[in-house]
Amino acid sequence: MTEETNEHSPCPACGGRDIVAVVYGLPGPELHRQGRQGEVVLAGCLVPPVPDSWACRSCKRRWPDPLPPGWRA
């Protein structure tokens, strides 16, 4: 996989820029394909109270957007 540069902020844990969206819900065929190829992270159908929005493909950390007060990497 090649590292992608995008308009998102870097990973708050490692500073990496290989960031993908975290997607909730029942995925269709296109989202399944994107998940298999690492273009998105499929997070399941149960959305937590503070859902993660982004994931770092370098360190595997996930985080919400915006970051809640006091959030630590």
N, C-alpha and C positions, 0 to 999 in steps of 0.2 A: 504494500500500500504506500502511496505517496502522501506526504504531508500536504494538507490543503491550507491555504491562507484565505481567511474570510473576514467579514466585517465585524465578527463578534469579539468581545473582550477575550483576552487570554485566560487559560485555566487558572482559577484562583489557587490551586494546589501546586502545580508544577510550572506554570507560565507557558505551557504548550499552546499552540495555535491550531492543532488538529482537532477541531471541535465539531460535533454533530448534534442535531436536535434529538431530544428524548420525546418519544411519541407514545401516548396512552390510547387505549381502546382496541377494538377488534380490527386487526389490519386486513386489508384486502390484498390481492395478488401483488400490486405494485409496492406496497409497504413491506410485504414479505421479502420481495426481491431486494429492496433497499436495505432491509435489516440484515439479510444474508451477506450483502456486499459491504456492510459496515458504513453505509451512508446515513443511517439513523440508528438509534437505539430503541428497540421495542420494549416498553416497560410494563406491558400487561394492561388488564382492564380495570384494575382497582387503583384509583387515583388517590394518593395520600393527601393529608391536609395541606402540606406544603410540597407540591409536586416539583420534581426536578425538570428543568427546561433544557439543559445542555449537558453533554458528556464529553470528556476528553478521551480521545482514542490513545493518547500516549500513556497516561497514568490510570485510566478507567474511572476517574473521579466524576461524579455527577453533582450538579448544583442547580438551585432554582434561580429564576430571573424575575424580579431583582433579588439580590441576596438579602435575606432577613437580617435585622440588627443582631450583632454578636455572632454571626456565622463564622465558623473557622474551617479552614481547609484541612 
